[in-house]
Amino acid sequence: MSLRIPNSKFLIPNCLVRITVLVWKELIELKEDPDLFGIVIVAPILQLFMLGYAATTDIRDVPLVVADGDRSAASRELVERFDASPNFTIVGVVTSPNEVDPYLERGRAWIALAIPPGYGEGIERASPQSLQLIADGSDANSTNVAVGYATNLIAGYAQEIGAARLTAATTAAAIEPRVRVWFNSRLDSRDFMIPGVLALLLLAITTNLSSMGIVREKEVGTLEQLNVTPLARWELIAGKLLPYALVGMVDVCLVLGVAVLWFQVPLRGSVLLLLMLTLVYLMTTLGLGLFVSTISSTQQQAMMTTIFFFLMPMIYLSGFIFPIENMPAPIQPLTYLLPLRYYLVILRAIFLKGVGLETLWPEALALSAWGVAILSLAVLRSNKRAA
């Protein structure tokens, strides 16, 4: 059976009419719920602003205390280098390494630089000199970054000294490495993190919306009314998921605009390819939400199941925060079961590297397989009454 459009030769299949009506019903319910509508549209932008500034591994203004036991022109020059660096802020200058303990214990300084007596004379004689870095390791990640900054600054200073003398004794120190960084020349972690925030927001919003939207029908009893309609099972599922797919694409466009125009994250690849693969990713998140709805009886249960059994593991194991290469060997194979892993690779490659499908086809294929698998599982678990 089909529906003919008045004054037209085109026929619209009845299944498409029924799905369209159900989609329209879902969109009206979203619109009539101002709190939910605000969460869907406004919350992703606000979260991107907050996470865009907060989710960064860059370290600036590291508090540094200097134990200058030499008090020479050479030691003062080194201290001035640290003071001029945007990565460090000198919070105190003392004469002995024993005096730095209160700074580190009270958290006033993260790192202490100890310059030994005779440092200046040793520099003049071109003899090897040792500098000690004392670091507060209570925050290991930040400390590692800060120690790396300090090591690079000292190494650069030593190279300049060797290049200025041009003597046989310092020829090795005058070697100048020339480093070229591709894809993120500024080494700005925000360019790396913001695409990941986009993937995380899509996962949280669409999975929660689709799971709780279907369970809500059970709670208010409207699912029983849908059971007596001529809707087939696949029509009901499609009508329930398509509105949230549309909401997800709207959120993608909004978040992309903020990422590119406000945070100046470079988008070097194809926007069309990004949107196409985002649709594939939405198939996985919506399928996951449908699956959660088949094992949940209330909206609260659906939300807790989504957060604790799916969102949290994906955040920690997908590579969004912690590099997969640094995870224990038994854990790394588990990351291949997470769709967020593949979408993160896709987003960051399109944003920063500008690569195409010829490079990203393994991730696209894995993401498609994951989406088909979770949707099939959810449909098999559901029936017309439970869906």
Order of alpha helices (4+ residues) and beta strands (2+ residues): beta-beta-alpha-alpha-beta-alpha-beta-alpha-beta-alpha-beta-alpha-alpha-alpha-alpha-alpha-alpha-alpha-alpha-alpha
